[in-house]
Structures are given as structure tokens and as C-alpha cells.
Amino acid sequence: MSKPVGRIEVKVEAEVNPTEDADKVKVAIQKVLGNINLELVGEGEYRKVVGRAEGWEALARFYDLLRRERILDAARTVLLRGVQDKKIIFHLNKQVAYVGHISFSQPYGESPLGPICVEILCDDPHNLIDWLTPKTAK
């Protein structure tokens, strides 16, 4: 399938708990989303890592990981469930991401350290999902 065209903007954010190293949170995000520019915002006990990238290239690492992990059908279900108008919202387990794997999670309560929140803004979310996670079942 050909690469998606049109506007694609990836926004990511993850809370940094007082017991966590902010650099490790950045590494976790970059292991699943590639070389995305990240910055630490906030202070004291409320800090978070935020990042933004544009173009399909921002999803190339995620695209490759979905195939390596052979989770296209499960990922497709999660991504389709996360479509809201012109954006796709989903959450990833931060600890699993740190070791370079993908595990989708709920926005609250499922991951003890909190999830990585990913929001993809694009002109055609369903076309983007078809590119990221083509149907494999017959």
C-alpha cells in the first residue's frame, strides 16, 4: 500500500512521575515513535514529556514495529476505535515501550506509571489506518 498523503501531525505526551527519570520516558517514546523531538515541560511533581512531528515519516518506526510484532489486526481495532473526526487517539504502555515493544493500554488505571498518549491529526484517518495496519484476515 502506498504511503498516505496530506497533512499528518503526530502529538505525543507522557507524564513523568516523581519516581521516573525523564530521559527514560523520552527513550520509551522514541523507541516506538522514532526520532521525534521531545521536551520536558512542567515542574515539581507535575512534569510531562511532550513531542510533535509531521509527515508519514513520523510514523515510520511505529509502522515497522507493528509488522515486526505481528499485531496488525489488534492494532487496527485499537486505531479504528480511536478515530475522532480528523484525528486518531491511542495510548501505549510506557514500560513496554521502553524495551522497544508496542502494547496498547487504556488512558487510565491500566499502566502503573501512566500511558504514553498519542494523537495523530490527519486529513483521512481511515486511509492512514489502512496504511499503518492493512487488513490481514480474509
FENHUVEN-V397806 format. One record per pair of residues at least 24 apart in sequence whose ideal C-beta (glycine too) atoms are under 10 Angstrom apart, sorted by the first residue. I is the first residue (numbers start at 0). J is the second residue. D is the distance in whole Angstrom. If there is no record, write none. Layout:
i={I/I}
j={J/J}
d={D/D}
//
This chain:
i={0/0/0/0/0/1/1/2/2/2/2/2/2/2/2/3/3/3/3/3/3/3/3/3/3/3/3/3/4/4/4/4/4/4/4/5/5/5/5/5/5/6/6/6/6/6/6/6/7/7/7/7/7/7/7/7/7/7/7/7/7/7/7/8/8/8/8/8/8/8/8/8/8/9/9/9/9/9/9/9/9/9/9/9/9/9/9/9/9/9/9/10/10/10/10/10/10/10/10/10/10/10/10/10/11/11/11/11/11/11/11/11/11/11/11/11/11/11/12/12/12/12/12/12/12/12/12/12/12/12/13/13/13/13/13/13/13/13/13/13/13/13/13/13/13/13/14/14/14/14/14/14/14/14/14/14/14/14/15/15/15/15/15/15/15/15/15/15/15/16/16/16/16/16/16/16/16/17/17/17/17/18/19/19/19/19/19/21/21/21/22/23/23/23/23/24/24/24/24/24/24/24/25/26/26/26/27/27/27/27/27/27/27/27/27/27/27/28/28/28/28/28/28/29/29/29/29/30/30/30/30/30/30/30/30/30/31/31/31/31/31/31/31/31/31/31/31/31/31/31/31/31/32/32/32/32/32/32/32/32/32/32/33/33/33/33/33/33/33/33/34/34/35/47/47/48/48/49/50/50/51/53/55/55/55/55/57/58/58/58/58/58/58/60/61/61/61/61/61/62/62/62/64/64/64/64/65/65/65/66/66/66/67/67/67/68/68/68/68/69/70/70/70/70/70/71/71/71/71/71/71/72/72/72/72/72/73/73/73/74/74/74/74/74/75/75/75/75/75/75/75/75/76/76/77/77/77/77/77/78/78/78/78/78/78/78/78/78/78/79/79/79/79/81/81/81/81/81/82/82/82/82/82/83/83/84/84/85/85/85/85/85/85/86/86/86/86/86/87/87/87/87/87/87/87/87/87/87/88/88/88/88/88/89/89/89/89/89/89/90/90/90/90/91/91/91}
j={126/129/130/131/133/126/130/54/55/56/58/59/62/127/130/54/55/58/121/122/123/124/126/127/128/129/130/131/55/121/122/123/126/127/130/55/121/122/123/126/127/53/54/85/120/121/122/123/52/53/54/55/56/57/58/119/120/121/122/123/124/127/130/51/52/53/54/57/86/118/119/120/121/33/35/50/51/52/53/54/55/56/57/58/61/87/117/118/119/120/121/35/49/50/51/52/57/86/88/116/117/118/119/120/35/37/48/49/50/51/52/57/91/115/116/117/118/119/37/40/47/48/49/50/51/114/115/116/117/118/37/47/48/49/50/90/91/93/96/110/112/113/114/115/116/117/41/44/45/46/47/48/93/112/113/114/115/116/39/40/41/44/45/46/47/48/93/112/113/44/45/46/47/93/111/112/113/43/44/45/46/112/46/48/93/112/113/46/47/48/48/48/93/94/97/48/93/96/97/112/113/115/50/96/97/99/91/92/93/94/95/96/97/98/99/112/115/91/93/96/97/115/117/60/96/97/99/60/64/95/96/97/98/99/100/101/60/61/64/65/91/92/93/95/96/97/99/100/101/102/115/117/57/58/59/60/61/64/91/96/115/117/57/58/59/60/61/62/63/64/59/60/60/113/116/93/115/116/115/117/118/120/121/127/130/131/119/117/119/121/127/130/131/99/91/101/117/119/131/130/131/132/96/99/100/101/101/131/132/131/132/133/99/100/101/99/100/101/102/135/100/101/102/103/132/131/132/133/134/135/136/132/133/134/135/136/101/103/132/101/103/128/131/132/128/129/131/132/133/134/135/136/103/132/101/103/104/128/132/103/117/119/124/125/127/128/129/131/132/124/125/128/132/117/118/119/124/128/119/124/125/127/128/118/124/120/124/119/120/121/122/123/124/118/119/120/121/124/117/118/119/120/121/124/125/127/128/131/116/117/118/119/120/114/115/116/117/118/119/114/115/116/117/115/116/117}
d={9/6/5/9/6/10/8/9/5/9/10/9/9/10/7/10/5/9/7/9/7/10/6/5/9/8/5/9/8/10/8/9/8/10/10/9/6/4/6/8/9/8/9/9/7/6/5/10/9/7/6/6/9/7/7/7/7/5/8/10/10/7/10/7/8/5/9/8/9/9/7/4/7/10/7/8/7/5/7/9/10/10/4/6/9/10/7/8/5/8/9/10/8/7/5/8/10/9/10/8/7/5/8/7/6/8/8/7/5/8/8/9/9/6/7/5/8/10/10/9/6/7/5/8/10/10/8/5/8/8/9/6/5/8/9/9/9/6/9/10/9/7/7/4/7/9/9/10/8/7/5/8/9/8/5/9/9/9/7/10/8/9/9/4/6/6/10/9/9/8/10/9/10/9/9/6/7/9/5/9/9/8/9/10/8/6/9/7/9/6/9/10/9/10/6/5/7/9/8/9/10/8/8/9/6/10/8/9/5/8/8/4/4/8/9/9/7/9/8/7/9/6/9/8/9/10/10/8/9/10/6/7/8/5/8/10/7/6/6/10/6/10/10/9/5/9/7/8/6/10/7/9/7/7/9/6/6/9/9/9/8/7/7/8/6/3/7/9/9/9/10/8/9/9/9/10/9/10/10/10/10/10/9/8/8/9/9/10/7/10/8/9/7/10/9/8/8/10/7/8/6/9/10/8/7/5/7/6/6/10/9/10/9/9/9/10/6/6/9/9/9/7/9/9/8/8/5/7/8/5/9/8/10/8/6/6/9/7/9/7/7/9/7/5/6/9/8/4/8/7/8/10/9/9/10/5/10/10/9/9/10/9/8/9/8/5/10/7/6/9/8/6/9/9/9/9/9/9/10/5/7/10/7/9/8/10/8/10/6/6/7/8/7/6/6/5/7/7/8/7/5/8/7/5/9/7/7/9/7/7/5/8/10/9/9/8/5/8/8/4/7/6/7/4/8/7}
//
